[in-house]
Amino acid sequence: MGPPMRTYSIVVDPDSDGGFTVTVPALPGCINQGGTIEECLAHAQEAIELYIEDLVASGEPVPEEKEPPQVLKVTVAA
């Protein structure tokens, strides 16, 4: 039996020069990039797996995402 399946939300931010930066709010420091959304998903999956492998190898607990992050908009006069 393999390791448990875990699901994490990712945030895909468009870069000014094209492509996207991907972060995983539940895993601080887990950041990646991709040229397309499909690349972002593939790169994020790989980055998350490696991040968790490092945590397990170090004896650190693996954070679980209890509740997905929310994206809200706020309008200000500036």
mmCIF file as gemmi writes it, N, C-alpha and C atoms, coordinates in Angstrom:
data_model
loop_
_atom_site.group_PDB
_atom_site.id
_atom_site.type_symbol
_atom_site.label_atom_id
_atom_site.label_alt_id
_atom_site.label_comp_id
_atom_site.label_asym_id
_atom_site.label_entity_id
_atom_site.label_seq_id
_atom_site.pdbx_PDB_ins_code
_atom_site.Cartn_x
_atom_site.Cartn_y
_atom_site.Cartn_z
_atom_site.occupancy
_atom_site.B_iso_or_equiv
_atom_site.pdbx_formal_charge
_atom_site.auth_seq_id
_atom_site.auth_asym_id
_atom_site.pdbx_PDB_model_num
ATOM 1 N N . MET Axp A 1 ? 0.84 -1.183 0 1 0 ? 1 A 1
ATOM 2 C CA . MET Axp A 1 ? 0 0 0 1 0 ? 1 A 1
ATOM 3 C C . MET Axp A 1 ? 0.884 1.245 0 1 0 ? 1 A 1
ATOM 4 N N . GLY Axp A 2 ? 0.587 2.206 -0.854 1 0 ? 2 A 1
ATOM 5 C CA . GLY Axp A 2 ? 1.398 3.397 -1.01 1 0 ? 2 A 1
ATOM 6 C C . GLY Axp A 2 ? 1.08 4.443 0.037 1 0 ? 2 A 1
ATOM 7 N N . PRO Axp A 3 ? 1.702 5.581 -0.096 1 0 ? 3 A 1
ATOM 8 C CA . PRO Axp A 3 ? 1.442 6.671 0.85 1 0 ? 3 A 1
ATOM 9 C C . PRO Axp A 3 ? 0.015 7.19 0.698 1 0 ? 3 A 1
ATOM 10 N N . PRO Axp A 4 ? -0.48 7.889 1.717 1 0 ? 4 A 1
ATOM 11 C CA . PRO Axp A 4 ? -1.85 8.408 1.637 1 0 ? 4 A 1
ATOM 12 C C . PRO Axp A 4 ? -1.974 9.45 0.529 1 0 ? 4 A 1
ATOM 13 N N . MET Axp A 5 ? -3.144 9.526 -0.059 1 0 ? 5 A 1
ATOM 14 C CA . MET Axp A 5 ? -3.411 10.551 -1.062 1 0 ? 5 A 1
ATOM 15 C C . MET Axp A 5 ? -3.768 11.84 -0.328 1 0 ? 5 A 1
ATOM 16 N N . ARG Axp A 6 ? -3.216 12.943 -0.778 1 0 ? 6 A 1
ATOM 17 C CA . ARG Axp A 6 ? -3.47 14.24 -0.172 1 0 ? 6 A 1
ATOM 18 C C . ARG Axp A 6 ? -3.853 15.211 -1.283 1 0 ? 6 A 1
ATOM 19 N N . THR Axp A 7 ? -4.717 16.145 -0.958 1 0 ? 7 A 1
ATOM 20 C CA . THR Axp A 7 ? -5.134 17.154 -1.928 1 0 ? 7 A 1
ATOM 21 C C . THR Axp A 7 ? -4.817 18.534 -1.374 1 0 ? 7 A 1
ATOM 22 N N . TYR Axp A 8 ? -4.179 19.357 -2.196 1 0 ? 8 A 1
ATOM 23 C CA . TYR Axp A 8 ? -3.818 20.716 -1.807 1 0 ? 8 A 1
ATOM 24 C C . TYR Axp A 8 ? -4.311 21.701 -2.858 1 0 ? 8 A 1
ATOM 25 N N . SER Axp A 9 ? -4.736 22.864 -2.41 1 0 ? 9 A 1
ATOM 26 C CA . SER Axp A 9 ? -5.073 23.948 -3.323 1 0 ? 9 A 1
ATOM 27 C C . SER Axp A 9 ? -3.785 24.615 -3.773 1 0 ? 9 A 1
ATOM 28 N N . ILE Axp A 10 ? -3.762 25.04 -5.043 1 0 ? 10 A 1
ATOM 29 C CA . ILE Axp A 10 ? -2.638 25.813 -5.539 1 0 ? 10 A 1
ATOM 30 C C . ILE Axp A 10 ? -3.166 27.167 -6.004 1 0 ? 10 A 1
ATOM 31 N N . VAL Axp A 11 ? -2.292 28.164 -5.967 1 0 ? 11 A 1
ATOM 32 C CA . VAL Axp A 11 ? -2.629 29.498 -6.454 1 0 ? 11 A 1
ATOM 33 C C . VAL Axp A 11 ? -1.763 29.75 -7.683 1 0 ? 11 A 1
ATOM 34 N N . VAL Axp A 12 ? -2.409 30.079 -8.788 1 0 ? 12 A 1
ATOM 35 C CA . VAL Axp A 12 ? -1.719 30.306 -10.057 1 0 ? 12 A 1
ATOM 36 C C . VAL Axp A 12 ? -1.817 31.8 -10.371 1 0 ? 12 A 1
ATOM 37 N N . ASP Axp A 13 ? -0.69 32.501 -10.27 1 0 ? 13 A 1
ATOM 38 C CA . ASP Axp A 13 ? -0.638 33.944 -10.522 1 0 ? 13 A 1
ATOM 39 C C . ASP Axp A 13 ? 0.02 34.209 -11.876 1 0 ? 13 A 1
ATOM 40 N N . PRO Axp A 14 ? -0.655 34.964 -12.756 1 0 ? 14 A 1
ATOM 41 C CA . PRO Axp A 14 ? -0.028 35.314 -14.037 1 0 ? 14 A 1
ATOM 42 C C . PRO Axp A 14 ? 1.212 36.181 -13.816 1 0 ? 14 A 1
ATOM 43 N N . ASP Axp A 15 ? 2.277 35.885 -14.555 1 0 ? 15 A 1
ATOM 44 C CA . ASP Axp A 15 ? 3.498 36.689 -14.502 1 0 ? 15 A 1
ATOM 45 C C . ASP Axp A 15 ? 3.414 37.788 -15.558 1 0 ? 15 A 1
ATOM 46 N N . SER Axp A 16 ? 4.048 38.92 -15.302 1 0 ? 16 A 1
ATOM 47 C CA . SER Axp A 16 ? 3.992 40.05 -16.238 1 0 ? 16 A 1
ATOM 48 C C . SER Axp A 16 ? 4.658 39.723 -17.571 1 0 ? 16 A 1
ATOM 49 N N . ASP Axp A 17 ? 5.615 38.801 -17.572 1 0 ? 17 A 1
ATOM 50 C CA . ASP Axp A 17 ? 6.324 38.453 -18.81 1 0 ? 17 A 1
ATOM 51 C C . ASP Axp A 17 ? 5.785 37.166 -19.445 1 0 ? 17 A 1
ATOM 52 N N . GLY Axp A 18 ? 4.578 36.745 -19.045 1 0 ? 18 A 1
ATOM 53 C CA . GLY Axp A 18 ? 4.01 35.505 -19.573 1 0 ? 18 A 1
ATOM 54 C C . GLY Axp A 18 ? 4.269 34.361 -18.617 1 0 ? 18 A 1
ATOM 55 N N . GLY Axp A 19 ? 3.465 33.344 -18.706 1 0 ? 19 A 1
ATOM 56 C CA . GLY Axp A 19 ? 3.615 32.215 -17.792 1 0 ? 19 A 1
ATOM 57 C C . GLY Axp A 19 ? 2.961 32.514 -16.456 1 0 ? 19 A 1
ATOM 58 N N . PHE Axp A 20 ? 3.194 31.63 -15.504 1 0 ? 20 A 1
ATOM 59 C CA . PHE Axp A 20 ? 2.525 31.711 -14.213 1 0 ? 20 A 1
ATOM 60 C C . PHE Axp A 20 ? 3.468 31.299 -13.097 1 0 ? 20 A 1
ATOM 61 N N . THR Axp A 21 ? 3.246 31.866 -11.92 1 0 ? 21 A 1
ATOM 62 C CA . THR Axp A 21 ? 3.916 31.417 -10.697 1 0 ? 21 A 1
ATOM 63 C C . THR Axp A 21 ? 2.878 30.663 -9.877 1 0 ? 21 A 1
ATOM 64 N N . VAL Axp A 22 ? 3.289 29.519 -9.354 1 0 ? 22 A 1
ATOM 65 C CA . VAL Axp A 22 ? 2.384 28.646 -8.606 1 0 ? 22 A 1
ATOM 66 C C . VAL Axp A 22 ? 2.859 28.549 -7.159 1 0 ? 22 A 1
ATOM 67 N N . THR Axp A 23 ? 1.956 28.777 -6.216 1 0 ? 23 A 1
ATOM 68 C CA . THR Axp A 23 ? 2.264 28.597 -4.803 1 0 ? 23 A 1
ATOM 69 C C . THR Axp A 23 ? 1.245 27.641 -4.197 1 0 ? 23 A 1
ATOM 70 N N . VAL Axp A 24 ? 1.637 27.052 -3.073 1 0 ? 24 A 1
ATOM 71 C CA . VAL Axp A 24 ? 0.773 26.125 -2.344 1 0 ? 24 A 1
ATOM 72 C C . VAL Axp A 24 ? 0.609 26.7 -0.94 1 0 ? 24 A 1
ATOM 73 N N . PRO Axp A 25 ? -0.518 27.368 -0.663 1 0 ? 25 A 1
ATOM 74 C CA . PRO Axp A 25 ? -0.674 28.044 0.626 1 0 ? 25 A 1
ATOM 75 C C . PRO Axp A 25 ? -0.431 27.157 1.846 1 0 ? 25 A 1
ATOM 76 N N . ALA Axp A 26 ? -0.802 25.882 1.79 1 0 ? 26 A 1
ATOM 77 C CA . ALA Axp A 26 ? -0.636 24.99 2.946 1 0 ? 26 A 1
ATOM 78 C C . ALA Axp A 26 ? 0.808 24.539 3.127 1 0 ? 26 A 1
ATOM 79 N N . LEU Axp A 27 ? 1.649 24.758 2.104 1 0 ? 27 A 1
ATOM 80 C CA . LEU Axp A 27 ? 3.044 24.321 2.155 1 0 ? 27 A 1
ATOM 81 C C . LEU Axp A 27 ? 3.952 25.52 1.883 1 0 ? 27 A 1
ATOM 82 N N . PRO Axp A 28 ? 4.261 26.308 2.904 1 0 ? 28 A 1
ATOM 83 C CA . PRO Axp A 28 ? 5.07 27.508 2.714 1 0 ? 28 A 1
ATOM 84 C C . PRO Axp A 28 ? 6.408 27.198 2.037 1 0 ? 28 A 1
ATOM 85 N N . GLY Axp A 29 ? 6.736 27.993 1.035 1 0 ? 29 A 1
ATOM 86 C CA . GLY Axp A 29 ? 7.997 27.791 0.327 1 0 ? 29 A 1
ATOM 87 C C . GLY Axp A 29 ? 7.888 26.839 -0.845 1 0 ? 29 A 1
ATOM 88 N N . CYS Axp A 30 ? 6.74 26.226 -1.034 1 0 ? 30 A 1
ATOM 89 C CA . CYS Axp A 30 ? 6.537 25.324 -2.172 1 0 ? 30 A 1
ATOM 90 C C . CYS Axp A 30 ? 6.048 26.182 -3.338 1 0 ? 30 A 1
ATOM 91 N N . ILE Axp A 31 ? 6.988 26.585 -4.194 1 0 ? 31 A 1
ATOM 92 C CA . ILE Axp A 31 ? 6.719 27.515 -5.289 1 0 ? 31 A 1
ATOM 93 C C . ILE Axp A 31 ? 7.26 26.91 -6.578 1 0 ? 31 A 1
ATOM 94 N N . ASN Axp A 32 ? 6.527 27.12 -7.668 1 0 ? 32 A 1
ATOM 95 C CA . ASN Axp A 32 ? 6.959 26.614 -8.956 1 0 ? 32 A 1
ATOM 96 C C . ASN Axp A 32 ? 6.451 27.537 -10.033 1 0 ? 32 A 1
ATOM 97 N N . GLN Axp A 33 ? 6.771 27.224 -11.282 1 0 ? 33 A 1
ATOM 98 C CA . GLN Axp A 33 ? 6.323 28.033 -12.409 1 0 ? 33 A 1
ATOM 99 C C . GLN Axp A 33 ? 5.883 27.135 -13.545 1 0 ? 33 A 1
ATOM 100 N N . GLY Axp A 34 ? 5.114 27.724 -14.462 1 0 ? 34 A 1
ATOM 101 C CA . GLY Axp A 34 ? 4.704 27.011 -15.661 1 0 ? 34 A 1
ATOM 102 C C . GLY Axp A 34 ? 4.303 28.003 -16.73 1 0 ? 34 A 1
ATOM 103 N N . GLY Axp A 35 ? 4.426 27.579 -17.987 1 0 ? 35 A 1
ATOM 104 C CA . GLY Axp A 35 ? 4.056 28.43 -19.099 1 0 ? 35 A 1
ATOM 105 C C . GLY Axp A 35 ? 2.574 28.386 -19.411 1 0 ? 35 A 1
ATOM 106 N N . THR Axp A 36 ? 1.948 27.261 -19.056 1 0 ? 36 A 1
ATOM 107 C CA . THR Axp A 36 ? 0.514 27.075 -19.275 1 0 ? 36 A 1
ATOM 108 C C . THR Axp A 36 ? -0.107 26.532 -17.993 1 0 ? 36 A 1
ATOM 109 N N . ILE Axp A 37 ? -1.43 26.562 -17.921 1 0 ? 37 A 1
ATOM 110 C CA . ILE Axp A 37 ? -2.111 26.013 -16.744 1 0 ? 37 A 1
ATOM 111 C C . ILE Axp A 37 ? -1.799 24.526 -16.603 1 0 ? 37 A 1
ATOM 112 N N . GLU Axp A 38 ? -1.762 23.803 -17.733 1 0 ? 38 A 1
ATOM 113 C CA . GLU Axp A 38 ? -1.452 22.364 -17.68 1 0 ? 38 A 1
ATOM 114 C C . GLU Axp A 38 ? -0.068 22.135 -17.101 1 0 ? 38 A 1
ATOM 115 N N . GLU Axp A 39 ? 0.917 22.954 -17.527 1 0 ? 39 A 1
ATOM 116 C CA . GLU Axp A 39 ? 2.271 22.835 -16.967 1 0 ? 39 A 1
ATOM 117 C C . GLU Axp A 39 ? 2.259 23.152 -15.481 1 0 ? 39 A 1
ATOM 118 N N . CYS Axp A 40 ? 1.497 24.168 -15.107 1 0 ? 40 A 1
ATOM 119 C CA . CYS Axp A 40 ? 1.409 24.546 -13.691 1 0 ? 40 A 1
ATOM 120 C C . CYS Axp A 40 ? 0.913 23.377 -12.848 1 0 ? 40 A 1
ATOM 121 N N . LEU Axp A 41 ? -0.116 22.698 -13.315 1 0 ? 41 A 1
ATOM 122 C CA . LEU Axp A 41 ? -0.664 21.56 -12.573 1 0 ? 41 A 1
ATOM 123 C C . LEU Axp A 41 ? 0.37 20.446 -12.452 1 0 ? 41 A 1
ATOM 124 N N . ALA Axp A 42 ? 1.043 20.125 -13.551 1 0 ? 42 A 1
ATOM 125 C CA . ALA Axp A 42 ? 2.043 19.051 -13.527 1 0 ? 42 A 1
ATOM 126 C C . ALA Axp A 42 ? 3.218 19.424 -12.628 1 0 ? 42 A 1
ATOM 127 N N . HIS Axp A 43 ? 3.707 20.672 -12.76 1 0 ? 43 A 1
ATOM 128 C CA . HIS Axp A 43 ? 4.847 21.106 -11.949 1 0 ? 43 A 1
ATOM 129 C C . HIS Axp A 43 ? 4.473 21.174 -10.468 1 0 ? 43 A 1
ATOM 130 N N . ALA Axp A 44 ? 3.255 21.633 -10.184 1 0 ? 44 A 1
ATOM 131 C CA . ALA Axp A 44 ? 2.817 21.708 -8.786 1 0 ? 44 A 1
ATOM 132 C C . ALA Axp A 44 ? 2.745 20.324 -8.167 1 0 ? 44 A 1
ATOM 133 N N . GLN Axp A 45 ? 2.212 19.363 -8.913 1 0 ? 45 A 1
ATOM 134 C CA . GLN Axp A 45 ? 2.115 17.998 -8.384 1 0 ? 45 A 1
ATOM 135 C C . GLN Axp A 45 ? 3.497 17.454 -8.049 1 0 ? 45 A 1
ATOM 136 N N . GLU Axp A 46 ? 4.445 17.657 -8.947 1 0 ? 46 A 1
ATOM 137 C CA . GLU Axp A 46 ? 5.809 17.182 -8.713 1 0 ? 46 A 1
ATOM 138 C C . GLU Axp A 46 ? 6.45 17.903 -7.53 1 0 ? 46 A 1
ATOM 139 N N . ALA Axp A 47 ? 6.276 19.234 -7.473 1 0 ? 47 A 1
ATOM 140 C CA . ALA Axp A 47 ? 6.868 20.01 -6.381 1 0 ? 47 A 1
ATOM 141 C C . ALA Axp A 47 ? 6.294 19.609 -5.027 1 0 ? 47 A 1
ATOM 142 N N . ILE Axp A 48 ? 4.981 19.373 -4.98 1 0 ? 48 A 1
ATOM 143 C CA . ILE Axp A 48 ? 4.334 18.96 -3.725 1 0 ? 48 A 1
ATOM 144 C C . ILE Axp A 48 ? 4.851 17.6 -3.284 1 0 ? 48 A 1
ATOM 145 N N . GLU Axp A 49 ? 4.972 16.665 -4.232 1 0 ? 49 A 1
ATOM 146 C CA . GLU Axp A 49 ? 5.481 15.326 -3.879 1 0 ? 49 A 1
ATOM 147 C C . GLU Axp A 49 ? 6.893 15.419 -3.307 1 0 ? 49 A 1
ATOM 148 N N . LEU Axp A 50 ? 7.763 16.217 -3.943 1 0 ? 50 A 1
ATOM 149 C CA . LEU Axp A 50 ? 9.139 16.366 -3.458 1 0 ? 50 A 1
ATOM 150 C C . LEU Axp A 50 ? 9.17 17.063 -2.096 1 0 ? 50 A 1
ATOM 151 N N . TYR Axp A 51 ? 8.332 18.063 -1.927 1 0 ? 51 A 1
ATOM 152 C CA . TYR Axp A 51 ? 8.25 18.801 -0.663 1 0 ? 51 A 1
ATOM 153 C C . TYR Axp A 51 ? 7.875 17.839 0.468 1 0 ? 51 A 1
ATOM 154 N N . ILE Axp A 52 ? 6.859 17.01 0.221 1 0 ? 52 A 1
ATOM 155 C CA . ILE Axp A 52 ? 6.411 16.054 1.244 1 0 ? 52 A 1
ATOM 156 C C . ILE Axp A 52 ? 7.478 14.999 1.509 1 0 ? 52 A 1
ATOM 157 N N . GLU Axp A 53 ? 8.148 14.523 0.447 1 0 ? 53 A 1
ATOM 158 C CA . GLU Axp A 53 ? 9.241 13.549 0.635 1 0 ? 53 A 1
ATOM 159 C C . GLU Axp A 53 ? 10.311 14.117 1.557 1 0 ? 53 A 1
ATOM 160 N N . ASP Axp A 54 ? 10.668 15.402 1.354 1 0 ? 54 A 1
ATOM 161 C CA . ASP Axp A 54 ? 11.672 16.046 2.202 1 0 ? 54 A 1
ATOM 162 C C . ASP Axp A 54 ? 11.208 16.138 3.646 1 0 ? 54 A 1
ATOM 163 N N . LEU Axp A 55 ? 9.92 16.481 3.849 1 0 ? 55 A 1
ATOM 164 C CA . LEU Axp A 55 ? 9.387 16.556 5.208 1 0 ? 55 A 1
ATOM 165 C C . LEU Axp A 55 ? 9.459 15.195 5.898 1 0 ? 55 A 1
ATOM 166 N N . VAL Axp A 56 ? 9.026 14.157 5.192 1 0 ? 56 A 1
ATOM 167 C CA . VAL Axp A 56 ? 9.016 12.807 5.764 1 0 ? 56 A 1
ATOM 168 C C . VAL Axp A 56 ? 10.448 12.361 6.079 1 0 ? 56 A 1
ATOM 169 N N . ALA Axp A 57 ? 11.385 12.628 5.157 1 0 ? 57 A 1
ATOM 170 C CA . ALA Axp A 57 ? 12.781 12.238 5.37 1 0 ? 57 A 1
ATOM 171 C C . ALA Axp A 57 ? 13.381 12.959 6.574 1 0 ? 57 A 1
ATOM 172 N N . SER Axp A 58 ? 12.92 14.166 6.841 1 0 ? 58 A 1
ATOM 173 C CA . SER Axp A 58 ? 13.423 14.947 7.975 1 0 ? 58 A 1
ATOM 174 C C . SER Axp A 58 ? 12.666 14.657 9.264 1 0 ? 58 A 1
ATOM 175 N N . GLY Axp A 59 ? 11.646 13.805 9.197 1 0 ? 59 A 1
ATOM 176 C CA . GLY Axp A 59 ? 10.85 13.498 10.376 1 0 ? 59 A 1
ATOM 177 C C . GLY Axp A 59 ? 9.879 14.603 10.749 1 0 ? 59 A 1
ATOM 178 N N . GLU Axp A 60 ? 9.63 15.523 9.822 1 0 ? 60 A 1
ATOM 179 C CA . GLU Axp A 60 ? 8.709 16.637 10.074 1 0 ? 60 A 1
ATOM 180 C C . GLU Axp A 60 ? 7.276 16.204 9.759 1 0 ? 60 A 1
ATOM 181 N N . PRO Axp A 61 ? 6.296 16.804 10.432 1 0 ? 61 A 1
ATOM 182 C CA . PRO Axp A 61 ? 4.901 16.489 10.106 1 0 ? 61 A 1
ATOM 183 C C . PRO Axp A 61 ? 4.526 17.069 8.741 1 0 ? 61 A 1
ATOM 184 N N . VAL Axp A 62 ? 3.632 16.389 8.051 1 0 ? 62 A 1
ATOM 185 C CA . VAL Axp A 62 ? 3.16 16.858 6.746 1 0 ? 62 A 1
ATOM 186 C C . VAL Axp A 62 ? 1.876 17.656 6.968 1 0 ? 62 A 1
ATOM 187 N N . PRO Axp A 63 ? 1.885 18.957 6.635 1 0 ? 63 A 1
ATOM 188 C CA . PRO Axp A 63 ? 0.683 19.764 6.831 1 0 ? 63 A 1
ATOM 189 C C . PRO Axp A 63 ? -0.478 19.258 5.972 1 0 ? 63 A 1
ATOM 190 N N . GLU Axp A 64 ? -1.642 19.277 6.553 1 0 ? 64 A 1
ATOM 191 C CA . GLU Axp A 64 ? -2.871 18.948 5.824 1 0 ? 64 A 1
ATOM 192 C C . GLU Axp A 64 ? -3.591 20.247 5.536 1 0 ? 64 A 1
ATOM 193 N N . GLU Axp A 65 ? -4.267 20.321 4.418 1 0 ? 65 A 1
ATOM 194 C CA . GLU Axp A 65 ? -5.086 21.492 4.13 1 0 ? 65 A 1
ATOM 195 C C . GLU Axp A 65 ? -6.454 21.264 4.756 1 0 ? 65 A 1
ATOM 196 N N . LYS Axp A 66 ? -6.728 22.012 5.814 1 0 ? 66 A 1
ATOM 197 C CA . LYS Axp A 66 ? -8.001 21.839 6.534 1 0 ? 66 A 1
ATOM 198 C C . LYS Axp A 66 ? -9.156 22.47 5.782 1 0 ? 66 A 1
ATOM 199 N N . GLU Axp A 67 ? -8.899 23.645 5.195 1 0 ? 67 A 1
ATOM 200 C CA . GLU Axp A 67 ? -9.937 24.375 4.471 1 0 ? 67 A 1
ATOM 201 C C . GLU Axp A 67 ? -9.254 25.087 3.31 1 0 ? 67 A 1
ATOM 202 N N . PRO Axp A 68 ? -9.828 25.018 2.106 1 0 ? 68 A 1
ATOM 203 C CA . PRO Axp A 68 ? -9.159 25.668 0.982 1 0 ? 68 A 1
ATOM 204 C C . PRO Axp A 68 ? -9.104 27.181 1.152 1 0 ? 68 A 1
ATOM 205 N N . PRO Axp A 69 ? -8.05 27.815 0.63 1 0 ? 69 A 1
ATOM 206 C CA . PRO Axp A 69 ? -7.962 29.263 0.723 1 0 ? 69 A 1
ATOM 207 C C . PRO Axp A 69 ? -9.065 29.917 -0.106 1 0 ? 69 A 1
ATOM 208 N N . GLN Axp A 70 ? -9.403 31.121 0.262 1 0 ? 70 A 1
ATOM 209 C CA . GLN Axp A 70 ? -10.409 31.88 -0.485 1 0 ? 70 A 1
ATOM 210 C C . GLN Axp A 70 ? -9.719 33.045 -1.189 1 0 ? 70 A 1
ATOM 211 N N . VAL Axp A 71 ? -10.177 33.349 -2.377 1 0 ? 71 A 1
ATOM 212 C CA . VAL Axp A 71 ? -9.69 34.513 -3.091 1 0 ? 71 A 1
ATOM 213 C C . VAL Axp A 71 ? -10.815 35.54 -3.082 1 0 ? 71 A 1
ATOM 214 N N . LEU Axp A 72 ? -10.549 36.673 -2.469 1 0 ? 72 A 1
ATOM 215 C CA . LEU Axp A 72 ? -11.535 37.728 -2.34 1 0 ? 72 A 1
ATOM 216 C C . LEU Axp A 72 ? -11.005 38.977 -3.033 1 0 ? 72 A 1
ATOM 217 N N . LYS Axp A 73 ? -11.898 39.837 -3.463 1 0 ? 73 A 1
ATOM 218 C CA . LYS Axp A 73 ? -11.488 41.102 -4.06 1 0 ? 73 A 1
ATOM 219 C C . LYS Axp A 73 ? -11.916 42.257 -3.176 1 0 ? 73 A 1
ATOM 220 N N . VAL Axp A 74 ? -11.052 43.255 -3.081 1 0 ? 74 A 1
ATOM 221 C CA . VAL Axp A 74 ? -11.335 44.458 -2.313 1 0 ? 74 A 1
ATOM 222 C C . VAL Axp A 74 ? -11.035 45.635 -3.236 1 0 ? 74 A 1
ATOM 223 N N . THR Axp A 75 ? -11.961 46.57 -3.341 1 0 ? 75 A 1
ATOM 224 C CA . THR Axp A 75 ? -11.776 47.757 -4.166 1 0 ? 75 A 1
ATOM 225 C C . THR Axp A 75 ? -11.455 48.954 -3.269 1 0 ? 75 A 1
ATOM 226 N N . VAL Axp A 76 ? -10.394 49.662 -3.628 1 0 ? 76 A 1
ATOM 227 C CA . VAL Axp A 76 ? -9.998 50.842 -2.853 1 0 ? 76 A 1
ATOM 228 C C . VAL Axp A 76 ? -9.765 52.012 -3.799 1 0 ? 76 A 1
ATOM 229 N N . ALA Axp A 77 ? -9.906 53.205 -3.291 1 0 ? 77 A 1
ATOM 230 C CA . ALA Axp A 77 ? -9.56 54.401 -4.054 1 0 ? 77 A 1
ATOM 231 C C . ALA Axp A 77 ? -8.103 54.71 -3.789 1 0 ? 77 A 1
ATOM 232 N N . ALA Axp A 78 ? -7.306 54.704 -4.816 1 0 ? 78 A 1
ATOM 233 C CA . ALA Axp A 78 ? -5.877 54.957 -4.628 1 0 ? 78 A 1
ATOM 234 C C . ALA Axp A 78 ? -5.322 55.733 -5.823 1 0 ? 78 A 1
